[in-house]
Amino acid sequence: MDFALDARTEELRADLLDFMASHVHPAEPLFADQLGRLANRWAWDSVPVLAELRAEARRRGLWNLFLPGEHGAGLTNLQYAPLAEITGRSMHLAPAALNCAAPDTGNMEVLAMFGTEAQRKEWLEPLLSGEIRSSFAMTEPDVASSDATTISTRIERDGDGYVLNGRKWWITGAMNPNARVFIVMGRTDPEADRHRQQSMILVPRDTPGLEIKRGMEVFGYDDHEHGGHAELSLTDVRVPASNLIGGEGDGFAIAQARLGPGRIHHCMRSIGVAERAVELMCARAEQRVAFGKPLADQGVVRDWIAQSRVRIEQLRLLVLKAAWLMDTVGNKGAHTEIQAIKIATPATVQWILDKAIQVHGAGGLSQDFPLAGAYAAIRTLRFADGPDEVHKNALARAELRRRRHVR
């Protein structure tokens, strides 16, 4: 087995590491300062330093790396994986600087794969250039959204348009006024087959009847650095029939196509979060003295550091395998591995962050270090794109089926 990176990935990786060291990491405190001075703190992508970082990223060719094919950089999942990991070391800033931040990444993939030429021109092109942001509105407060077939928002045909009614929440980025369009998932035909009831449709932000109700908090964090998570209502929202993505009943299949790459992107970046946590944990352990010796000399701390390294290496190999399978046999063929990394990654990185926080003492809980915020963000991944239990259940069913076949 050859674990070496190909020449193009090595070149991009070296350039990205230099970009992170010379531009992104030094800009982190300035980004926080400029964000605090905004009249609307949700419009995080309006800060001047981000515009400077984006210009430099585009100059270096580090732009839209996540998107394969004609619209993006043309990288495979395996090529993108080590690059996404690097951006995870500055999760709130680096992905946005490269135009590789969720939920825009998934929305761009949907438009690239399923959008009409008119939809791509109106929405994909400005998203690709970083002129606007977007949101993906699937999750609802009144149903178990872990089962997407239970979504209750209605999308009803009325003449030459569709009318939407429903409630959504945890809609990432929706508090940002620069999120100019929402991809909304709802039911067009409640009488159809269970997986053919849903459709997806484009709803511009300024459409009458679409109301942003409030921002949601995660462990007390409002995540304004990413445009927040919003609860919104749709009351007799009318859009043209041409805003439908694909055909009626295609929504569930489009969601699955969107979530596969989204899940692995989250996992790739999360490994970068874990690497930075270990870096901080080691530095703190060597600098802090307790009971007459550095924390680094304490057996329990060394155990945490060693376990963290082992777990990261195991996780990285599993993610790279999933990426390779997605490239070679497709997302459907890699379904088991995608589920496996979605189960393993948040739990593993959460464990590492917990130990890093413990080594930092009370400081680890504070705003003086990125660990507490990272912990809150990683904990949400055990729900995002499907909760742990759903993936474990599906993975176990597949394993039972495979073993049954072998017997």
N, C-alpha and C positions, 0 to 999 in steps of 0.2 A: 504494500500500500504506500502511496506517495502522498505525504502530508505537506509538501512544499507548495507555496503559492505560485501561480503563474506570473510571468513577467509583468503583465499589465497591472495585476493586483498589487504586486510588490511596488511598482512605480506609484500607483495611486496611494497606497498605504504610507509610503515614505513622505509623499507630499502632504497627505492629510495629517500625519503626525507633526510635521513641521508647522502646518497651519494651526493646529491645536495649540502647540507650544508657543508660537510667536504671535498669535492673534486671539484665539478663542479664550484660553485660560486667563490671559492678562485682561481680557474684556469683561470677565464675569462680574467683578465689583462695579465697573462702570455701567454695565447693563442693569444691575440692581438699583444703582443710584438714579439712572435716567428713568427707569420704570417707576420709581417712587415719585418722580416729578411730573408724571403724565397727568393731564386733566382727567383723562379716562384711563384708569390703570388696567382695564381689560384689553385695551388696544396695544398689547405688549409688542406687537410686531412693528409699531410705529417709532420705536426708540432709534435715535440716530446711529448708535453703535452697531445695531443689527444690520442696518442698510450698508454700513461700511464692510462688515463681515461678509455679507452676501455678495457685494461687488468683488471682494477679494476671492471668494470661493468660485465665482463664475470665471474670473480671470484665470484661475488655476485649473479649471475644468472639473471642479468638485461640485457639480450641480446636478440635481435630479438623479443621483447615483442609484437610487432604489428602483427606478423604473426601467424595465427591459424594453427592447424593441425600438421602433422609430422615434418614440416620443421622449425617451430617456437616454441614459448613458450606454445602454446596451449590455449591461453587466448581467451575468448569471447570478442566481442566489448564492452560489458558492463563492463567487468573486465579491459580492456585496457584503457577505457576512463579516469578515474581519474589519471592513470599513465601518459598518454600522456599530460594531463593538467599540471602536475608538470613539465614535460620537457619543456613546453612552456615558463616557467619562465626564461629559458636561451636558447632561440630559436636557436641561432647560434651554440651552443655547446652541449647541453644535448642530443638532438635527435641523433646527430652523434656519441656521446660517447656510446649510447646504440644500435647503428646500426639501428636506427628507423627514419632515415632522408629521406625525399623525394629528388629526384624522385626514389631513389633506392627501397624504400618500395613498391611502385606501380609496379615497374619492377619485383621485386621478387615475388609479388603476381601473376603477369601475367605468369611468368615462372613456378611457382608452380602449377597454375591451368591449363595452356594450353601448357606448354613446353614439348618437347619430353625428353626421358631419356638422350639422348646425349646433348641436349641444357641445361638441368639442370646440368649435370656434368660439362660442359664447362663454364657456366656463372652463374647459380644459386648458386652453391657451393662456388665459390670465393666471390660472393656478400654476402652470408650468413655469411661467415667468416670475412668479412670486408677487404678482400685483394684488391678489386678493387671497382670502382664506375661505374655508368651507367647514361644514359640519355634517355628521352622519346621524340622522335621527331615527333610531330603531327602538331603544329601550323605553319601557313605559312603567309608570308607577302602579297601575291597577292590575297588572298581570305578571305572571312569572316569566320574565323575558329571557330566562335561560332556555325556554322552549319558544323559539321564534314563531312557531305556528300559532301561538295564543295571542299574538299582537292584535289589538282591538281597534286601532285607528282606522277609520274608513276612508277609502279613496273611491269615490263614486262618479261614474261617468254622467255628465250632464251637458247635452248638446256637443259643442265643439271643445269642451274642456272637462276637467275633473274637479270635484269639490272634496276637500279634506276636512275631517273633524276628528279630534282626539287630543291626547295629552302625551308628552314625552318628557323624560328626565335623564340626567347624567349625559347630556348631549355635549360632548367635549368641544371646546372652542367657541361655543355658541354665544357666550357673553361678549366676545370680541366683535365690535361693530364692523370690523373688516372681514368677518365671515359673511360673505355676500350671498351665498347659496347653501341650501340644505338639501341633502338627499334623504328623503323621507320614505320610510317603509310602512306600508299599511295594507289593509285588506281591500281588494277589488271585488272578490267573489267568495262570500262565506260558504256557498254551497259547493264549491269546487273541491277537488281532491285536496287533502290536508296540506300538501306541499305546493299546491298551485293556487292557493287563495290570495297570496301576497304579491304585491307589486312595489316598484320603487319609482319615485317621481321627483323631479327637481322643483324646489320651491324657493324663489328668490327671497331674500331677507325682508324686503320692503313690501311683500305681498300683504294686502289687507287681511286681517284675521289671524295672522301669525304674531303671537305675543310672547316675548321673553318674560317669564314670571319671576324668576329669581336665580341667583347663583347657588350652587351646591358646594358644601364643604366636605373635605376628606380629612378626618381626624383634626378638624379645626383649620386645615389649610384650604384656602379658596382657589389655589392653583391659578392665580391671575397671570402667572408667567406663561401660561399656555392658553390664555383666553377663557379660562374657567370651564366649569361644567354647569349646564343650565337646565332648569325645568321650563318647558314652553307649552303653550296651548295652540291648537289649530281650530278655529271656529269659522266654518263656512269659507275656508280658504280656497279660492278658485285660481287654477292655473290652466294654460292651454294643454290640449291633449298631446301636443308635440313635446311636452316636458316629460312624458313617460319614458323611462329607461328600459329598453328592450320591449317586450310585449306584456300584456296583462297576464299575471300568473308566474312571471319570471323572477319575482322578487326574492324568493327563498334561494333559488339557484345562484342568483347574483350575489346574495349575501355570503354564501359559502365560498364563492370564487374570491370575494373580497377578503374574507377573514383568514384564509390560508396564508397568504403572504403577510397579512397584518400580524398574525400570531408569531411568525418567525422573526419579523422585524423587531417586535417587542422583545423577544428572547435574545436576539443579537445585541441590542442596545443594553439589555439588563446585565449581560456579562461584563460590559464596560463599567456599569455601576458597581458591580462586585469587585472588579479590579481596583477601582479608585478607593473603595472601602478598605480593601486589604492594604493598599498603600498608606492610607491615613492611619489604619490600625497599627501598622509596623512603626510608623514615625512616632505616634503617641506612646507606644509601648517602650521605645528606647529613650524618649525624652522625660517620661514621668517616673519619679522615684517614690516608692511606698514601702514602709517597713525596712528601710535601709538598702533597698536594691531596686534597679529599674524593673518596671512591669514586664519587660521583655525577658527577664530572668525567672519570672514566675511560670511554673509548669503548666498551669491551666491556660495562661495566655499563649504560651507556645503551642499548646494543643489546639487552640482556636485558630491560630495562624496556619498551622500545618493542615488542619481539616479544611480550612478555607481554600488553600491552594489545591488540595486534592479534589474538592467539590467543583471548583471552577474548571479544572482540566477535564473532569468527567463531563461536565455540562457543555463545554465548548465542543468536545468531540461529538456529543449527541446532536447538538445544533448543526454542526457542519455536515453530519450524516444526513440529517433531514434536508438541508439545503441541497446537497448533492443529489438526493433522490428526487426532489422537486424538479431539478434540472434534467434528470435522466429519465424518469418515469412519470413525471407530472404530479400536480398537487394531489390528485386522487390516489395515485400509487404511493404517495408519501404520507397518506392520511394518518396512519398509525404513529409514525415518527413525529409528525406535527403535534398530535395529541400528547405524545410522551414529553416533548420539550415544553409544551404549555403547562403540563402538570409539574414538571421538575423545576423549571427555571424560577418562577416566582418564589416557591418555597425555599429553594436553595439560596437564592440571593437574599431573601428575607432573613434567613438564618445567619448569613455572613454579616449583613447590616446590623443585626441584633448584637453580635459579638463585637463588632467595631464600636457600636454605641456603648457597650459595657466597658470596653477598654478606655473610652473617653470620659467615663464617669458622667456626672451631671452635664458636662459640656456637650456630650453627645446628644442630649435632648434639646439643645438650644439652637438658636438661629446662627450661632457662630461657626457651626460646621454643617456641611450638607447632608449629614447622615439621617437626621430625623425626617427631613423632607423627602429624602430618597426612600426611607422606610415606608412612609405613607403612600408614595407613588407606587412602589413595588407591591404593597399589599393590595392595591386596587386591581393589579393584574390577575389576582386569583378570582376576580369576577369578569374583568374585561375580556371580550371575545369568547365568553363562555366560562362558567365557574368550574373549579377543580372537579367537582363531583360529576358534572356532565361528561367531561373528558375521561375521567376514570371509568365511568360506567360504560362508555362506548369502547374504550380500549380493552376493558375486561371482556366485553361481549365478543370483540374481534379475536381475542386470545382464546376464549372458550371455543369459538367456532373453528379456529385453526387447529386446536388440539383435537377437537372432535373429528375433524377431517383426517388428521393423521392416524387416529385410532381406527 
